[in-house]
Amino acid sequence: MSSEPVVDVRDPAVLDDPMGGYDRVLAAAPVCRARLPGGEEGWLVTGSAEVRAVLSDPAVRNDPTGLPGQGARTQEETFLALGTPPEHLPYLRASLLSLDGAEHTRLRRSISHAFGAARVATLRPRVQQIVDELLDGLGATANLLDEYAYPLAMAVVCELVGVPEADWADWWRWGKVLVDGDPARITPTLGEMFAYCHALVDRRRAEPRDDLLSEVVAQDDLTDVDAVALVVFLVLAGHETMAHMLSNAALALMRDPAQRELLRAEPELWPAAVRELVRTDGPVQLARLRYAATDLEVGGVRIRAGDAVQAVLGAANRDPAQFAHPHAADVRWQAEHGGREGSVGFGWGPHFCLGVALAKVEAEVALRSLFERFPAVQPVGEPAWVPLPRARHRVALEVRLR
């Protein structure tokens, strides 16, 4: 690829206002050259139809091994270039986020039964119990992120996977280190996580319990590395993203009295509200970086084999060509039309969020309970954002509950 990219996603103008920044890129072109978060040049895909095409195309891969151009180095070389110690490579290669094709399908299938809608429905009473206990413990003012969203998300996913409650604080600490992105802290943190998970796998193999990890270690075709990679993926994805999804959605509703009043009058609309808030205020802006395995055309633009491709979920979810009310949440519209509109808030294609049913239940119970218990809840001051290219995360969300 040659010539200077038209946008740099590391530009402060984008980092300080990612939704507005990516919207401006979308208005210019649904596919354009860009300087991507890792510093490489590639393609930024912002249009709704184009993002869905990229994420569902098997010719667009997570693993660059064997590809020409930017993808000429192997996935292992890519990790090493980022400073990853060689001993950590097997776990990163085995992550569901790193795999494509049959191997991705095999590992995903090994745990997908735990996240089916029928099984998740049985978890709703426990989610409600955790929510009620957390709300009972809040004072007149609270940090909604640290005192409500994080503890809820952590409790639900850790109980499902089989992580003992005494260890939940470690996962919270590890997750924050990885999100902060300091290379000096990431390497030792990954080492702690992998060592912990190996010990937990050994314990569940010796003493099985009624949890997902016990089911995983009982499967003959999964190695210890597979099991460790699955635990890391599930716990990190299940609490970090979920916590910020709740925080973003709660703030959006606090600032929209009309939608709050609608949900008060018609609480049956809460499932639609969750879908709509994931679309307008989702916690993830950019999908994982992918590579074209062959030459292809997206949105009328020629992408060469080996080129890096970055899909922008946040922009796709506010594409005026796809959504009647692109920038503002409209719960009733979502209830009537949203299921046919193709939001990519939970991803799209083979890597569509595995825990989407659980995430929807958690968000519905958590948000509805919060606003029914504290109908006058309001933010205290202006919440501070963390300037991340890929995500919409905030430092804290201080609220006045009464």
Salt bridges, closest charged atoms under 4 A:
GLU4 OE2 - ARG35 NH2 3.73
ASP8 OD1 - ARG10 NE 3.06
ASP23 OD1 - ARG318 NE 3.15
ASP23 OD2 - HIS327 NE2 3.36
GLU76 OE1 - ARG93 NH1 2.69
GLU103 OE2 - ARG106 NH2 2.62
ASP136 OD1 - ARG373 NH1 2.92
ASP146 OD1 - LYS176 NZ 3.99
GLU159 OE2 - ARG126 NH2 2.50
ASP170 OD1 - ARG173 NH2 3.32
GLU192 OE1 - ARG173 NH2 3.33
ASP202 OD1 - ARG205 NH1 3.86
ASP211 OD2 - ARG204 NE 2.92
GLU215 OE1 - HIS113 NE2 2.53
GLU215 OE2 - ARG119 NH2 3.19
ASP221 OD2 - ARG106 NH1 3.92
ASP224 OD1 - ARG205 NH2 2.78
ASP226 OD2 - ARG106 NH2 3.41
GLU240 OE1 - HIS239 NE2 3.68
GLU240 OE2 - HIS244 NE2 3.31
GLU261 OE2 - ARG264 NH2 2.60
GLU266 OE2 - ARG332 NH2 2.42
GLU276 OE2 - ARG279 NH2 2.96
ASP281 OD2 - ARG392 NH1 3.77
ASP295 OD2 - ARG302 NH2 3.35
ASP295 OD2 - ARG304 NH1 3.60
ASP330 OD2 - HIS325 ND1 3.75
GLU336 OE1 - HIS337 NE2 3.82
GLU364 OE1 - ARG124 NH2 3.32
GLU372 OE2 - ARG368 NE 2.86
GLU382 OE2 - ARG255 NH2 3.03
